[in-house]
Amino acid sequence: MNATFKAENIVEAMDSTSFDCKYLGKIYPVQTQLIGRFNVYNILAAISCCSGLGMDINDIITTLPSFGNLNGRQHVIYHNERTYVIDFAHTPNALEQVL
């Protein structure tokens, strides 16, 4: 794939996602509270947009851990040794992405 920003070494957990953002031959480790592979692509798009606006990529990546999920989007609840995920997925594709 020929892209300016690439995600490599994606590691997904129930409460976080990490990956390496490859940009202009350099690797930038990314850590986020957002879960799901689709959020990796959203983050790459945000990094690309912010970079295009002149922001420093290190400043962009440093702020990412402070962003959490929106209410109703992949809200994880742990109760009585069970894990529940609440999401307003409203199309078959959206439900597949959540699962």
N, C-alpha and C positions, 0 to 999 in steps of 0.2 A: 504494500500500500504506500502510495506517495502522498505524504501529509507533512505539514510543518510541525505540528504537535502530535506526538504519539504516546499512547499509554502502553507500558510494558510491565511485566511482573505484577499483575493485578492480584491482590489478596483480599478476598471478601470475608467478612465476619458478620455476626448478627448485630453488632453495634458499631461497626466501622468498616472502612475500606482504605486500602493503601495501594499505591502503585508508583512506578517511576514515570515521570513525564520527560520524554525525550524531545529536546528542542535545540536545533542548530548544533547538533553533535554533543550537547551536554545532557546530563541526567540530573533531574530535580526530583527528589523524593517527595511524594504527596501523601498526606494523612488527612482523612476526613471522617466526620461522624455520619456522613451520608452513606447509605447502604444501597447496594444494587449496581450492577454493571452499567445500567443506563445512566446512573449518576456520574460514572467515570467519563462518559461521553459529554454529559452536560458540563462537567468541570473543565474538560478540555476546551469546549466551546467558550466558556467564560474566561479561561486563561487567554485564549486566542483573542477574544474581543478586548479584554483589558490591556493586553500587550499591544494590540493595534492602536489603542488610545494613548500609548506612551508610558504605561505603568511598567515598573520594573518587575520581572518575573519572580524574583525572590520575595518581593513585597506581596505579590499576589498569592503565592503559595503559602507564605507565613500566615495569612489570614484565614485560609481554608478550614483549619480545625475548629474555628469558632462558629462556623455555619452548621446549624442543625436542620433536621427535617421540618417541613411545614406541618401544621396540625392536619391530621387525617392522611398523611403520606408516610407509609412505612413506620408507623408508630409501634414500637415493640414494648410489650408488657410481659413481665415475668410474674406468675402467680401460681402458688401451690405446685411448684416444680414443673410448670408448663410454660411454654412460650407462645404468646399470641402476637400476631402482626395485624394491625388495623391499617387498611388502605382503602381509599375511595376508588380503586380500579373499577372502571365502568365500561370497559370494552374487553373482549376476549384477549386481545393482544396485551392490554394493560395488566390483566390478571396473570397471564403467562409470565410477564416480566417480574411481577411481584413474587410469584412462586419460584 
